[in-house]
Amino acid sequence: MISQFRKHITLHLAVTIGLTGFFAGAGLAQAQVATRTQIAAQKNNGTLSFTAKVADVGGGAVSEGTVSFETPKGSLGSVFVRDGTATLNLTNPPQWAKTVTAVYHGDAAFAGSTASTQVSADATSGVPGFTVTAAPSSLSLTPGQFGTVNLTVTSQNGFAEAVNLSCSGVPAGSACNFNPVVVTPTANGSSISAMQITTTAVSGASADESARLGRSNAVYAVLIPGLLALVGVGAIRRKRFGVLRAVGLLMLLGAGTMGLTSCAQRYRYLHYQPSPNPGTPVGNYTIVIAAYSTNGTAITYATSSDASCAGAVCLALSVQ
């Protein structure tokens, strides 16, 4: 009897403790305060801002948890709540962000809540512009070689105008050519221009070689006519041999003609010789690609992702 009574008391205590824990848990769950979230979108100087307001049912500001700004294609970002407010700023908002939902995730004290807003088309457009990227971004050439770089012009925020391309910083004896030199990307699309960089190999005689060739020509111009003249004079002095005297006269005539011709050729060579071409100098160079578009009233320059580049994109060129 006593044993059964103890079992009954133990079972009663277990049920009581279980019920107490259940109601305590229910009371804890009920301790989470309901919240209300509001969202607003505003555009200012090309920046699209989403502001979420989180408050409890009594209107008090909530300063805990985070708010994420969601779209059907993914999240735009997440921000901590401070004094009931969470703000996300987008400088280049995507065009597909038409419906944005602010999701307050809550915490142990506050329940989660959501709110959505429709974004107007002009709010997501931002400032139309474009970027330029290079592939590859560096080239290594020897004098006389050429290399090709693909420049991709990508539209931003609906930009769809003609873009003019140019380059600067190329070394001596080299050039860059674009095919095409003007590209027009489709709205939020891209176009490619092939840029070819050409270098020049060393050609022509150097100054030392020119001097050496000039000296050798001078020697031959004097030596050969001189020998013919000596032989001719010797043959003329022969009184008995008319044939030798005739040959001597011919040699003297040939010597004079060759001398005059050699002098003329030497003069032309020394004064009208082709200039030697040293080719593209060896070294490292930075090629700056400039890109701009104009509609007759305004000029739009490319947005550069590299703050150290003076143009739309910079290319490293190594001539070895």
FIKENU-802995 format. One record per residue (C-alpha): residue number from 1; residue in one letter; x, z, y. Coordinates in steps of 0.001 Angstrom, whole numbers. Example, Ala and Ser with C-alpha at 12.3 -4.5 7.8 and 13.67 -1.06 7.14 Angstrom:
BEGIN
vexke, vexvex, c1, c3, c2
1, A, 12300, 7800, -4500
2, S, 13670, 7140, -1060
END
This chain:
BEGIN
vexke, vexvex, c1, c3, c2
1, M, 0, 0, 0
2, I, 2755, 957, 2443
3, S, 4675, -2188, 1528
4, Q, 1659, -4392, 2231
5, F, 1078, -2610, 5529
6, R, 4693, -3307, 6595
7, K, 4316, -6988, 5725
8, H, 1121, -7145, 7770
9, I, 2803, -5511, 10781
10, T, 5806, -7885, 10511
11, L, 3570, -10939, 10373
12, H, 1572, -9702, 13364
13, L, 4735, -9166, 15396
14, A, 6044, -12651, 14545
15, V, 2797, -14276, 15624
16, T, 2806, -12252, 18815
17, I, 6386, -13181, 19634
18, G, 5694, -16860, 18887
19, L, 2624, -16914, 21092
20, T, 4538, -15159, 23839
21, G, 7326, -17741, 23660
22, F, 4805, -20590, 23682
23, F, 3005, -19335, 26761
24, A, 6313, -18553, 28421
25, G, 7459, -22120, 27757
26, A, 4172, -23443, 29046
27, G, 4556, -21319, 32113
28, L, 8101, -22704, 32643
29, A, 6814, -26260, 32340
30, Q, 4108, -25508, 34815
31, A, 6753, -24111, 37170
32, Q, 7969, -27704, 37895
33, V, 6553, -28623, 41275
34, A, 4817, -31970, 41559
35, T, 6348, -34395, 44057
36, R, 5308, -37438, 46027
37, T, 7664, -40316, 46879
38, Q, 7311, -42887, 49619
39, I, 9515, -45950, 50220
40, A, 10038, -48207, 53216
41, A, 12209, -51286, 53798
42, Q, 13755, -52216, 57139
43, K, 16116, -54980, 58262
44, N, 18620, -54388, 61069
45, N, 21514, -56710, 62061
46, G, 21541, -58422, 58699
47, T, 21461, -55146, 56720
48, L, 18453, -54357, 54528
49, S, 17795, -50615, 54245
50, F, 15551, -48885, 51712
51, T, 14494, -45349, 52639
52, A, 12755, -43061, 50152
53, K, 10977, -39870, 51284
54, V, 10503, -37184, 48640
55, A, 8224, -34159, 49260
56, D, 6302, -31597, 47245
57, V, 2501, -31438, 47156
58, G, 2524, -29190, 50198
59, G, 4556, -31720, 52236
60, G, 7813, -29779, 52081
61, A, 11006, -31849, 51930
62, V, 12792, -31936, 48574
63, S, 16598, -31687, 48689
64, E, 17455, -31974, 45009
65, G, 17931, -34802, 42520
66, T, 18524, -38506, 42994
67, V, 16533, -41638, 43787
68, S, 17312, -44989, 42203
69, F, 16016, -48238, 43671
70, E, 14864, -50460, 40832
71, T, 13785, -54100, 40560
72, P, 12495, -56102, 37593
73, K, 16012, -57525, 37229
74, G, 17937, -54267, 37509
75, S, 18894, -51393, 39757
76, L, 20101, -51924, 43325
77, G, 21746, -48516, 43454
78, S, 21202, -44752, 43309
79, V, 21393, -42217, 46153
80, F, 21301, -38397, 46323
81, V, 18349, -36817, 48114
82, R, 19281, -34949, 51274
83, D, 16612, -33175, 53341
84, G, 13910, -35116, 51584
85, T, 15490, -38522, 52307
86, A, 17502, -41042, 50267
87, T, 18658, -44285, 51947
88, L, 20292, -47343, 50388
89, N, 21862, -50001, 52671
90, L, 22471, -53552, 51424
91, T, 24546, -55986, 53516
92, N, 23947, -58902, 51103
93, P, 20603, -58216, 49423
94, P, 19763, -60508, 46501
95, Q, 16999, -63041, 47045
96, W, 15223, -62004, 43881
97, A, 14682, -58426, 45150
98, K, 11023, -58970, 46056
99, T, 9583, -55756, 44604
100, V, 11630, -52556, 44825
101, T, 10607, -49246, 43274
102, A, 12046, -45899, 44352
103, V, 12309, -43631, 41309
104, Y, 12810, -39938, 41997
105, H, 14237, -38536, 38767
106, G, 13476, -34875, 39520
107, D, 15200, -31838, 38043
108, A, 14314, -28460, 36533
109, A, 12359, -27438, 39616
110, F, 10707, -30696, 40707
111, A, 8865, -33308, 38718
112, G, 9703, -36972, 39016
113, S, 7649, -39486, 40991
114, T, 7808, -43161, 42009
115, A, 6740, -45510, 44782
116, S, 7055, -49284, 45246
117, T, 7222, -51708, 48153
118, Q, 7145, -55458, 48654
119, V, 10124, -56984, 50466
120, S, 9432, -59943, 52749
121, A, 11411, -63125, 52187
122, D, 13140, -63003, 55575
123, A, 14290, -59439, 54912
124, T, 16254, -60459, 51839
125, S, 17676, -63618, 53375
126, G, 20285, -61875, 55501
127, V, 22651, -64046, 57531
128, P, 23232, -67466, 55928
129, G, 26859, -68066, 55095
130, F, 29258, -69147, 52377
131, T, 32402, -68130, 50543
132, V, 35325, -70149, 49183
133, T, 37260, -69311, 46010
134, A, 40329, -71055, 44560
135, A, 41172, -71660, 40907
136, P, 44022, -71267, 40279
137, S, 45031, -69129, 43231
138, S, 48766, -69930, 42869
139, L, 50911, -72971, 42076
140, S, 54533, -73415, 41018
141, L, 55965, -76911, 41603
142, T, 59319, -78668, 41701
143, P, 60028, -81208, 44482
144, G, 58259, -84441, 43601
145, Q, 55466, -82800, 41598
146, F, 51839, -82273, 42596
147, G, 49209, -79689, 41694
148, T, 45411, -79527, 41826
149, V, 43306, -76541, 42865
150, N, 39506, -76411, 42563
151, L, 37841, -74902, 45625
152, T, 34330, -73567, 44983
153, V, 32080, -73268, 48045
154, T, 29233, -70842, 47257
155, S, 26109, -70492, 49377
156, Q, 24934, -67067, 50513
157, N, 21436, -66206, 51716
158, G, 20104, -69752, 51572
159, F, 22997, -71517, 53321
160, A, 22801, -75299, 52758
161, E, 24925, -77139, 55328
162, A, 27994, -79368, 55251
163, V, 31302, -77478, 55015
164, N, 34547, -79006, 56329
165, L, 37795, -78125, 54549
166, S, 41360, -78164, 55874
167, C, 44709, -76556, 55096
168, S, 47723, -75195, 56966
169, G, 51054, -73618, 56089
170, V, 52266, -76443, 53840
171, P, 56093, -76849, 53773
172, A, 57942, -79880, 55105
173, G, 57717, -82949, 52904
174, S, 54389, -81902, 51387
175, A, 50701, -82433, 52075
176, C, 47271, -81360, 50884
177, N, 44319, -83673, 50267
178, F, 40697, -82792, 49491
179, N, 38283, -84691, 47294
180, P, 35817, -84513, 48920
181, V, 36892, -83112, 52277
182, V, 33258, -82223, 53153
183, V, 31010, -80459, 50627
184, T, 27382, -79371, 50941
185, P, 26296, -76602, 48570
186, T, 22651, -76261, 47667
187, A, 20807, -73167, 48872
188, N, 22249, -70236, 46883
189, G, 24191, -72761, 44807
190, S, 27791, -74013, 44877
191, S, 29887, -77169, 45234
192, I, 33483, -77928, 44208
193, S, 36220, -79806, 46049
194, A, 39497, -80711, 44319
195, M, 42485, -80031, 46562
196, Q, 45741, -81769, 45601
197, I, 49068, -80503, 46950
198, T, 51884, -83070, 46818
199, T, 55611, -82458, 47281
200, T, 58506, -84864, 47899
201, A, 61635, -85278, 45778
202, V, 65133, -85754, 47256
203, S, 65852, -89431, 47965
204, G, 68400, -91584, 49922
205, A, 72114, -90966, 50438
206, S, 73322, -87743, 51952
207, A, 75566, -87680, 55037
208, D, 78704, -87202, 52920
209, E, 77738, -90066, 50647
210, S, 77039, -92312, 53664
211, A, 80482, -91567, 55130
212, R, 82162, -92184, 51790
213, L, 80378, -95516, 51328
214, G, 81217, -96494, 54906
215, R, 84928, -95835, 54344
216, S, 84995, -97797, 51096
217, N, 83245, -100770, 52701
218, A, 85737, -100707, 55570
219, V, 88653, -100876, 53141
220, Y, 87228, -103864, 51316
221, A, 86314, -105570, 54585
222, V, 89961, -105448, 55718
223, L, 91836, -105756, 52411
224, I, 90254, -108863, 50885
225, P, 90263, -111098, 53997
226, G, 93790, -109909, 54757
227, L, 95081, -110995, 51358
228, L, 93406, -114373, 51682
229, A, 94914, -114842, 55129
230, L, 98439, -114087, 53877
231, V, 98079, -116520, 51010
232, G, 96657, -119153, 53337
233, V, 99509, -118793, 55837
234, G, 102047, -119066, 53039
235, A, 100422, -122251, 51716
236, I, 100316, -123876, 55166
237, R, 104033, -123285, 55648
238, R, 104686, -125559, 52667
239, K, 105636, -128861, 54254
240, R, 105806, -131017, 51144
241, F, 102596, -130172, 49433
242, G, 99563, -131472, 51348
243, V, 97187, -130012, 48777
244, L, 98597, -126526, 49249
245, R, 98318, -126839, 52986
246, A, 94665, -127851, 52617
247, V, 94049, -124879, 50316
248, G, 95775, -122630, 52824
249, L, 93482, -123824, 55591
250, L, 90455, -123148, 53411
251, M, 91729, -119641, 52620
252, L, 92246, -118881, 56299
253, L, 88750, -120127, 57036
254, G, 87329, -118021, 54176
255, A, 89264, -114989, 55324
256, G, 87862, -115272, 58833
257, T, 84330, -115785, 57570
258, M, 84542, -112818, 55178
259, G, 85995, -110620, 57886
260, L, 83238, -111408, 60311
261, T, 80573, -111018, 57608
262, S, 81996, -107705, 56417
263, C, 82138, -106366, 59943
264, A, 78544, -107402, 60508
265, Q, 77403, -105750, 57274
266, R, 79329, -102590, 58101
267, Y, 77776, -102504, 61560
268, R, 74285, -102876, 60150
269, Y, 74928, -100222, 57510
270, L, 76349, -97666, 59916
271, H, 73753, -98210, 62619
272, Y, 70587, -99141, 60691
273, Q, 70962, -97352, 57374
274, P, 67860, -95633, 55932
275, S, 67629, -91911, 56708
276, P, 68162, -89626, 53717
277, N, 65108, -87577, 52566
278, P, 65998, -83983, 51599
279, G, 62628, -83475, 49882
280, T, 60386, -80410, 50017
281, P, 62501, -77293, 50625
282, V, 62649, -74692, 47884
283, G, 60837, -71449, 48729
284, N, 57584, -69478, 48639
285, Y, 54726, -70483, 50932
286, T, 51190, -69296, 51724
287, I, 48691, -72136, 52046
288, V, 45703, -71153, 54197
289, I, 42440, -72957, 53428
290, A, 40069, -73090, 56402
291, A, 36374, -73852, 56001
292, Y, 33694, -74129, 58630
293, S, 30263, -75591, 59181
294, T, 28539, -76614, 62393
295, N, 25009, -77705, 63173
296, G, 25860, -78892, 66675
297, T, 25070, -75606, 68405
298, A, 26829, -72968, 66303
299, I, 29840, -72768, 63999
300, T, 29752, -70821, 60741
301, Y, 33063, -69810, 59179
302, A, 33540, -68830, 55566
303, T, 33281, -65174, 54634
304, S, 36693, -64151, 53290
305, S, 36995, -61457, 50627
306, D, 40692, -60983, 51451
307, A, 41263, -59163, 54733
308, S, 44926, -60270, 54819
309, C, 44026, -63982, 54685
310, A, 43607, -65738, 58024
311, G, 41260, -68360, 56555
312, A, 38571, -68714, 53941
313, V, 41011, -68325, 51049
314, C, 44816, -68247, 50686
315, L, 46889, -69985, 48017
316, A, 50417, -68970, 46936
317, L, 52742, -71977, 46539
318, S, 56194, -71672, 44971
319, V, 58570, -74664, 45201
320, Q, 61480, -74277, 42788
END
